[in-house]
Amino acid sequence: DAARPFIVVAGGAHTEDLGTRFLVRAYPGDATAHVAVAEGRVAVRSVRDVGEVPVELSPGQSAIVRLSGEVVRDQADVAALFAWSEGR
């Protein structure tokens, strides 16, 4: 619903669903949040930079959001990150 977007704010990351299956991993005390996409796309930015142009991620892509506000594309094994959701 474009009028009511689904947004996850965790660990300094502001992640907006653009029609997808994704995960956000952010634990208290961590200096980063990890965002990974299995299907569709998400738009990721730091909560510090909500007015900035987001980094868009597609299937198989991931990013790390640092508390400093930096968003960096990551080469994580997305299948391994989603393993828990598939009983592995």
Backbone bond lengths (Angstrom), bond angles and torsions (degrees), N, CA, C in turn:
res aa  C-N    CA-C-N  psi(-1)  N-CA   C-N-CA  omega(-1)  CA-C   N-CA-C  phi
1 D - - - 1.446 - - 1.527 107.88 -
2 A 1.313 117.31 107.66 1.464 121.94 -177.35 1.524 112.59 -59.85
3 A 1.319 117.47 -27.54 1.465 120.84 -179.92 1.526 111.55 -76.62
4 R 1.349 116.67 -21.50 1.456 120.90 -179.17 1.532 109.42 -136.16
5 P 1.340 117.26 77.05 1.460 119.88 -176.31 1.528 111.84 -66.38
6 F 1.338 115.83 150.80 1.452 122.28 176.42 1.522 107.17 -91.13
7 I 1.336 116.19 116.67 1.454 122.09 -176.46 1.517 108.96 -126.65
8 V 1.336 116.06 134.35 1.462 122.34 175.42 1.521 107.23 -111.15
9 V 1.340 116.18 124.68 1.462 121.57 175.14 1.516 106.78 -114.65
10 A 1.356 116.19 115.34 1.464 121.12 -178.25 1.513 109.60 -156.10
11 G 1.315 116.25 136.49 1.459 121.00 174.29 1.506 114.79 55.63
12 G 1.306 118.17 32.91 1.458 121.54 179.54 1.513 114.40 87.18
13 A 1.344 117.48 -3.13 1.471 120.72 179.98 1.520 110.32 -101.50
14 H 1.310 115.84 138.05 1.470 124.60 175.40 1.520 104.98 -113.86
15 T 1.348 117.81 104.75 1.462 122.64 -172.86 1.516 109.65 -116.91
16 E 1.339 116.26 120.42 1.463 121.12 -178.99 1.520 110.26 -107.21
17 D 1.315 115.54 126.96 1.463 122.66 178.73 1.519 109.45 -70.81
18 L 1.321 115.64 129.46 1.459 121.33 176.47 1.525 109.83 -116.05
19 G 1.331 116.98 31.83 1.460 122.87 -179.56 1.518 110.21 93.04
20 T 1.330 117.33 77.92 1.452 118.60 -168.22 1.523 114.61 -162.27
21 R 1.325 114.16 179.91 1.469 123.69 167.96 1.521 105.09 -123.60
22 F 1.329 116.64 116.48 1.458 121.05 -175.29 1.516 110.07 -143.21
23 L 1.334 115.75 169.95 1.452 120.29 174.83 1.513 109.68 -135.51
24 V 1.328 113.89 153.05 1.462 121.89 173.63 1.514 106.14 -126.72
25 R 1.323 116.90 123.51 1.460 121.60 177.93 1.509 107.86 -112.85
26 A 1.339 115.83 112.89 1.464 121.58 179.42 1.522 108.05 -147.15
27 Y 1.317 116.32 118.73 1.460 121.56 -179.22 1.517 109.83 -110.53
28 P 1.345 117.26 146.73 1.468 119.77 176.98 1.533 110.11 -54.23
29 G 1.304 115.85 135.86 1.454 120.97 179.29 1.514 114.56 90.67
30 D 1.344 118.01 -15.80 1.462 120.62 177.76 1.523 110.09 -73.90
31 A 1.314 116.50 147.92 1.462 121.71 178.11 1.521 111.81 -90.67
32 T 1.339 116.80 -1.04 1.465 120.58 -178.44 1.527 110.49 -140.63
33 A 1.313 114.42 161.15 1.467 122.33 169.08 1.524 105.80 -121.84
34 H 1.319 116.47 144.70 1.461 121.18 -179.30 1.526 108.04 -115.16
35 V 1.317 117.00 128.36 1.464 123.00 179.51 1.528 107.26 -119.04
36 A 1.341 116.41 131.54 1.470 120.75 179.32 1.524 109.24 -135.85
37 V 1.345 115.75 148.19 1.468 121.38 -176.45 1.531 110.02 -119.77
38 A 1.335 115.93 128.23 1.460 121.71 175.28 1.529 110.55 -97.46
39 E 1.336 116.95 -39.42 1.472 122.32 -179.41 1.519 108.95 -141.98
40 G 1.314 116.82 148.33 1.465 121.49 175.37 1.520 112.57 75.94
41 R 1.330 115.91 -145.60 1.471 121.56 -177.92 1.521 109.96 -143.19
42 V 1.339 115.88 154.71 1.456 122.05 169.72 1.522 108.28 -135.29
43 A 1.315 115.61 157.05 1.461 122.79 174.72 1.525 106.80 -111.19
44 V 1.326 117.37 123.01 1.461 122.13 -175.16 1.521 110.05 -118.80
45 R 1.321 115.47 137.25 1.460 121.43 172.43 1.511 107.84 -152.86
46 S 1.287 116.71 167.97 1.450 121.44 177.41 1.527 109.21 -76.74
47 V 1.337 116.89 148.67 1.462 118.85 175.72 1.522 110.06 -64.42
48 R 1.314 117.32 -20.70 1.465 121.29 176.37 1.522 112.02 -72.68
49 D 1.343 116.89 -23.90 1.458 122.10 -173.12 1.526 112.40 -121.74
50 V 1.335 117.34 44.17 1.461 121.13 -176.17 1.532 111.34 -59.84
51 G 1.314 118.65 -27.50 1.463 121.34 179.07 1.519 113.52 -82.13
52 E 1.327 118.27 -8.08 1.460 122.55 -177.29 1.530 111.60 -82.63
53 V 1.305 116.00 164.06 1.468 122.22 176.87 1.531 107.40 -69.65
54 P 1.333 117.62 127.25 1.466 119.79 -178.64 1.524 112.70 -77.12
55 V 1.329 114.57 162.48 1.455 121.87 171.24 1.523 106.23 -89.18
56 E 1.330 117.94 123.92 1.459 120.57 178.93 1.519 109.89 -93.07
57 L 1.331 115.07 134.17 1.457 121.56 178.86 1.518 109.37 -115.68
58 S 1.327 116.00 140.31 1.461 124.26 178.37 1.516 109.19 -111.93
59 P 1.337 118.29 175.96 1.462 120.61 -179.32 1.529 112.84 -52.36
60 G 1.331 115.15 134.83 1.452 121.54 179.59 1.509 114.45 84.43
61 Q 1.332 117.57 -1.98 1.458 120.88 179.89 1.520 110.60 -103.08
62 S 1.328 114.78 156.11 1.462 120.21 176.66 1.520 108.75 -145.56
63 A 1.327 114.87 166.49 1.464 121.08 178.45 1.512 109.17 -147.76
64 I 1.315 114.53 155.89 1.457 122.24 173.83 1.523 106.73 -112.74
65 V 1.335 115.89 133.40 1.462 121.47 176.56 1.518 106.76 -111.73
66 R 1.320 115.67 118.91 1.460 120.99 -179.74 1.522 109.94 -89.85
67 L 1.326 116.34 151.53 1.466 120.29 178.86 1.523 111.71 -60.76
68 S 1.330 117.15 -22.04 1.464 121.98 177.60 1.519 111.60 -68.25
69 G 1.342 116.79 -15.21 1.458 121.12 -179.15 1.512 113.70 108.03
70 E 1.318 117.96 -8.36 1.457 122.28 -178.40 1.536 110.76 -77.01
71 V 1.335 116.95 134.68 1.466 123.25 174.35 1.522 106.76 -113.65
72 V 1.344 116.04 121.75 1.457 121.45 -175.55 1.519 109.20 -124.06
73 R 1.322 117.23 126.95 1.464 120.17 174.02 1.519 107.73 -62.06
74 D 1.331 115.81 143.41 1.457 122.17 -175.25 1.520 109.33 -124.02
75 Q 1.309 117.00 156.38 1.459 121.94 179.65 1.530 110.90 -105.86
76 A 1.317 117.53 34.99 1.461 121.83 -178.15 1.526 111.17 -64.05
77 D 1.320 115.27 156.02 1.460 122.11 174.72 1.534 106.73 -79.65
78 V 1.320 116.73 95.67 1.461 121.87 -175.06 1.528 111.12 -61.67
79 A 1.330 117.93 -38.52 1.467 120.66 178.19 1.526 110.63 -59.42
80 A 1.312 117.50 -40.52 1.477 121.02 179.04 1.527 110.47 -67.63
81 L 1.318 117.66 -36.83 1.466 120.31 179.12 1.523 111.75 -65.23
82 F 1.330 117.17 -32.14 1.463 121.27 -179.59 1.519 113.23 -90.86
83 A 1.315 118.85 -1.85 1.457 122.83 -175.53 1.527 112.31 -54.59
84 W 1.319 117.79 -40.58 1.478 121.22 -179.23 1.525 111.18 -60.63
85 S 1.328 118.03 -32.34 1.470 120.55 -177.47 1.529 112.36 -78.91
86 E 1.336 115.77 -8.04 1.463 121.69 -179.49 1.527 111.00 -116.27
87 G 1.342 116.50 16.42 1.461 121.39 177.46 1.514 114.29 75.93
88 R 1.346 117.26 16.82 1.462 119.96 178.48 1.512 110.06 -108.83
